[in-house]
Amino acid sequence: MPGTAQHAHAEDLSPVSPIHTAHLFADLHTDLVGLLRSLSPDDWRAPTVCSGWTVHDVAAHLLGGDLSKVSGLRDRHSSPPPPYPLDDPDALLRFVNQNNATFVHAMRRASPRILTAWIDEIGREIPALFAALDPDAPSHVAVSWAGDTVSPNWFDTAREFTERWHHQQHIRDAVGRPDLNPRYLAPALDTFLRALPHCYRAVTSDAGATLAITLTGPGGGDWVLRYVDATWRLYRGFTTTPTATVSTDSDTAWRLFTKGLPLESARARVRMAGNATLSEPFLHVVSIVG
């Protein structure tokens, strides 16, 4: 019968798979150092979307991340333990923010030239360190925003990639430079979306309820969040019978997931249909700590 083939399958889904990003760090680092070396004194003082932080501060924050990873992975150096238990998300958030603020404040003594040189030197170590890890072995740091208590190395590496990628985007936004190569966007979005099951953990629904997610533009695609055995599971692909749908462009999505859009701005840029109980929480997905 004419037209039967195109409607033969109501959905095409597969469980989300590991995201391998270690090969991207070298080029991402080269992009960052080239950008920083091109900045004017006024550029370094420009405010960013990170509240209270200038371009200099965001660059210092990136240096702090690289220092911690090189110290831990290469030198097996352990940072001092936190002064209080990190037994809930608020405690972890407070500890991370305090650590970040302390380092950024101290680095304000460093000139842009010195900061760039240190970022270049330390950052060159990063690609080989991540590439040497067994992707499936347990990482030293769990991806807490996905609800993990133990994460495989590939996931922690992907998280580290998104951290470096989205903060470099913040610098580029602040100084009016072109966005990074679009090839980075697909793995970044795929990583950020792994927060969905955890962010929906308080949402209950009928078995089989589905939220269909479409991200348009570079790096976009289709995902489905489905309620199975009283838990939410994420899939790649599509369904023609969702309970609810959300759709937005990839640029809006990454800014939303990294707390870079006010709620009302996000609401105006995300199209939602169907059961609002399933679509509304999408506006509150956070794929970072801080």
C-alpha positions as CSV (number, residue, x, y, z in Angstrom):
1,M,0.0,0.0,0.0
2,P,1.3,3.5,-0.8
3,G,2.8,5.3,2.2
4,T,2.9,2.2,4.4
5,A,6.7,2.0,4.7
6,Q,7.2,5.4,6.1
7,H,4.7,4.7,9.0
8,A,5.9,1.1,9.7
9,H,7.8,2.2,12.8
10,A,6.3,4.4,15.4
11,E,9.7,4.9,17.0
12,D,13.4,4.3,16.5
13,L,15.2,4.3,19.8
14,S,18.5,3.1,21.2
15,P,20.0,3.5,24.7
16,V,22.5,6.4,24.9
17,S,26.1,5.2,24.4
18,P,29.4,6.4,25.8
19,I,30.7,9.8,24.5
20,H,34.4,9.8,23.6
21,T,35.9,13.2,23.8
22,A,39.6,12.7,24.7
23,H,40.7,13.4,21.0
24,L,39.1,16.9,21.1
25,F,41.1,18.4,24.0
26,A,44.2,19.3,21.9
27,D,42.4,21.3,19.4
28,L,40.2,22.9,22.0
29,H,43.3,24.0,23.9
30,T,44.9,25.4,20.7
31,D,41.7,27.4,20.1
32,L,41.7,28.8,23.7
33,V,45.4,29.9,23.6
34,G,45.0,31.5,20.2
35,L,42.0,33.4,21.5
36,L,43.6,34.6,24.7
37,R,46.7,35.8,22.8
38,S,44.5,37.9,20.6
39,L,42.7,39.8,23.4
40,S,43.2,43.5,24.1
41,P,43.5,44.8,27.7
42,D,39.9,45.9,27.5
43,D,38.9,42.4,26.3
44,W,40.4,40.9,29.5
45,R,38.4,43.2,31.6
46,A,35.1,42.5,29.8
47,P,32.2,41.1,31.9
48,T,31.0,37.6,31.1
49,V,27.7,35.7,31.7
50,C,29.4,34.2,34.8
51,S,28.1,36.5,37.5
52,G,30.9,38.8,38.8
53,W,33.6,37.3,36.6
54,T,35.5,39.0,33.8
55,V,37.2,37.3,30.9
56,H,40.4,37.2,33.1
57,D,38.4,35.4,35.8
58,V,37.0,32.8,33.5
59,A,40.4,32.1,32.0
60,A,41.8,31.7,35.6
61,H,39.0,29.3,36.3
62,L,40.0,27.2,33.3
63,L,43.6,27.2,34.5
64,G,42.4,26.0,37.9
65,G,40.6,23.1,36.4
66,D,43.7,22.1,34.4
67,L,46.0,22.4,37.4
68,S,43.7,20.1,39.4
69,K,43.6,17.5,36.7
70,V,47.3,17.4,36.0
71,S,48.1,17.3,39.7
72,G,45.8,14.5,40.3
73,L,46.2,12.3,37.1
74,R,49.9,12.9,36.4
75,D,51.3,13.5,39.9
76,R,48.8,11.6,42.0
77,H,48.4,14.6,44.3
78,S,45.4,14.8,46.5
79,S,43.8,18.1,47.4
80,P,43.1,18.9,51.0
81,P,39.8,17.3,52.1
82,P,36.7,19.6,52.4
83,P,36.2,21.2,55.8
84,Y,32.7,19.8,56.0
85,P,30.8,16.7,54.8
86,L,29.7,16.8,51.1
87,D,26.7,14.7,51.9
88,D,24.1,16.7,49.9
89,P,24.0,18.7,46.7
90,D,24.0,22.1,48.6
91,A,27.1,21.2,50.5
92,L,28.9,20.2,47.3
93,L,27.8,23.3,45.5
94,R,29.0,25.5,48.3
95,F,32.4,23.8,48.4
96,V,32.9,24.0,44.7
97,N,31.9,27.7,44.5
98,Q,34.2,28.5,47.4
99,N,37.1,26.7,45.9
100,N,36.5,28.4,42.5
101,A,36.2,31.9,44.0
102,T,39.4,31.5,46.1
103,F,41.5,30.5,43.1
104,V,40.0,33.1,40.7
105,H,40.5,35.9,43.3
106,A,44.2,34.8,43.8
107,M,44.8,34.7,40.1
108,R,43.8,38.4,39.7
109,R,47.4,39.2,40.7
110,A,48.6,37.5,37.5
111,S,48.8,39.6,34.3
112,P,47.0,38.3,31.2
113,R,50.4,37.4,29.6
114,I,51.4,35.3,32.6
115,L,47.9,33.7,32.8
116,T,48.0,32.8,29.1
117,A,51.5,31.3,29.4
118,W,50.4,29.1,32.4
119,I,47.3,28.0,30.6
120,D,49.3,27.1,27.6
121,E,51.9,25.1,29.5
122,I,49.6,23.2,31.8
123,G,46.9,22.7,29.2
124,R,49.3,20.9,26.9
125,E,49.4,18.1,29.4
126,I,45.7,17.4,29.4
127,P,45.0,15.6,26.1
128,A,47.5,12.8,26.8
129,L,46.3,12.3,30.3
130,F,42.7,11.8,29.3
131,A,43.7,9.7,26.3
132,A,45.6,7.3,28.6
133,L,42.6,6.5,30.8
134,D,40.7,3.3,30.4
135,P,37.3,4.8,29.3
136,D,35.3,2.2,31.1
137,A,37.2,2.2,34.4
138,P,35.8,4.1,37.4
139,S,36.8,7.8,37.4
140,H,38.2,9.5,40.5
141,V,35.4,12.1,40.3
142,A,31.7,11.2,39.8
143,V,29.5,13.3,37.6
144,S,27.3,14.6,40.3
145,W,24.9,16.6,38.1
146,A,23.9,13.3,36.5
147,G,23.2,11.8,39.9
148,D,26.3,9.5,39.8
149,T,28.2,8.3,42.8
150,V,30.6,6.5,40.5
151,S,31.1,7.4,36.9
152,P,33.2,5.7,34.1
153,N,36.2,7.7,32.9
154,W,34.6,8.4,29.6
155,F,31.8,10.3,31.3
156,D,34.1,12.3,33.6
157,T,36.3,13.1,30.6
158,A,33.2,14.3,28.6
159,R,32.2,16.5,31.6
160,E,35.7,18.0,31.6
161,F,35.4,18.6,27.9
162,T,32.1,20.5,28.3
163,E,33.6,22.5,31.1
164,R,36.4,23.8,29.0
165,W,34.2,24.2,25.9
166,H,31.4,26.2,27.5
167,H,33.7,28.5,29.4
168,Q,35.6,29.3,26.2
169,Q,32.3,30.1,24.6
170,H,31.7,32.5,27.5
171,I,34.9,34.3,26.7
172,R,34.1,34.4,23.0
173,D,30.6,35.8,23.7
174,A,32.1,38.5,26.0
175,V,34.6,39.8,23.4
176,G,32.4,39.3,20.3
177,R,34.5,36.6,18.7
178,P,33.1,33.8,16.5
179,D,31.8,30.6,18.2
180,L,34.0,27.6,18.4
181,N,34.0,25.0,15.6
182,P,30.5,23.4,15.4
183,R,32.1,19.9,15.6
184,Y,32.4,20.5,19.4
185,L,28.7,21.1,19.9
186,A,27.3,17.6,19.3
187,P,29.4,15.8,22.0
188,A,28.8,18.8,24.3
189,L,25.0,18.6,23.9
190,D,25.0,14.8,24.2
191,T,26.9,15.1,27.4
192,F,24.7,17.8,28.9
193,L,21.6,15.8,28.1
194,R,22.8,12.9,30.4
195,A,21.5,15.1,33.3
196,L,17.9,14.6,32.3
197,P,17.1,11.3,34.2
198,H,18.6,12.8,37.4
199,C,16.8,16.2,36.9
200,Y,13.5,14.3,36.4
201,R,13.9,12.1,39.4
202,A,11.1,13.7,41.4
203,V,8.7,13.5,38.4
204,T,6.4,10.5,38.5
205,S,4.2,9.4,35.6
206,D,2.5,6.4,34.0
207,A,4.7,3.6,32.8
208,G,6.0,4.3,29.3
209,A,5.4,8.0,29.4
210,T,7.8,9.8,27.1
211,L,9.3,13.2,26.6
212,A,10.5,13.7,23.0
213,I,13.4,16.2,22.7
214,T,14.4,17.8,19.4
215,L,17.4,20.1,19.2
216,T,17.8,21.9,15.9
217,G,20.9,23.3,14.2
218,P,24.5,22.3,14.6
219,G,25.1,19.4,16.9
220,G,21.4,18.8,17.3
221,G,19.3,15.6,17.0
222,D,16.5,13.7,18.7
223,W,16.3,12.1,22.1
224,V,13.6,10.5,24.2
225,L,13.2,10.4,27.9
226,R,11.0,7.5,29.0
227,Y,9.6,6.4,32.3
228,V,10.4,2.7,32.7
229,D,10.3,0.6,35.9
230,A,9.7,3.8,38.0
231,T,12.8,5.5,36.7
232,W,13.6,7.8,33.8
233,R,15.9,6.5,31.0
234,L,17.4,8.4,28.1
235,Y,17.5,7.2,24.5
236,R,18.7,8.5,21.1
237,G,16.0,8.6,18.4
238,F,12.4,9.4,18.0
239,T,8.9,8.4,18.8
240,T,5.7,9.4,17.0
241,T,3.6,9.0,20.1
242,P,5.2,11.1,22.8
243,T,3.4,12.2,26.0
244,A,5.1,15.6,25.7
245,T,7.5,17.3,23.4
246,V,10.2,20.0,23.7
247,S,12.1,21.6,20.9
248,T,14.7,24.3,20.7
249,D,17.8,25.2,18.9
250,S,21.2,23.9,20.0
251,D,22.5,27.3,21.0
252,T,19.6,27.9,23.3
253,A,20.0,24.3,24.7
254,W,23.6,24.6,25.8
255,R,23.0,28.0,27.4
256,L,20.0,26.6,29.3
257,F,21.9,23.6,30.6
258,T,24.8,25.8,31.8
259,K,22.6,28.4,33.6
260,G,23.3,31.0,31.0
261,L,19.7,31.9,30.3
262,P,17.1,33.5,32.6
263,L,14.1,31.3,33.0
264,E,11.7,33.6,31.1
265,S,14.2,33.9,28.2
266,A,14.5,30.1,28.0
267,R,10.7,29.7,28.2
268,A,10.3,32.0,25.2
269,R,12.9,30.0,23.2
270,V,11.8,26.5,24.0
271,R,8.6,25.1,22.3
272,M,6.6,22.7,24.5
273,A,3.6,20.6,23.7
274,G,1.6,17.9,25.4
275,N,1.7,17.1,29.1
276,A,3.2,20.1,30.9
277,T,4.2,18.0,33.9
278,L,6.8,16.4,31.6
279,S,7.8,19.3,29.5
280,E,8.2,22.0,32.2
281,P,11.1,20.4,34.1
282,F,13.2,20.6,30.9
283,L,13.5,24.4,31.6
284,H,15.3,23.6,34.9
285,V,17.8,21.0,33.7
286,V,21.4,21.9,34.9
287,S,24.4,20.1,33.6
288,I,27.1,21.8,35.6
289,V,28.1,22.3,39.3
290,G,28.4,25.9,40.3
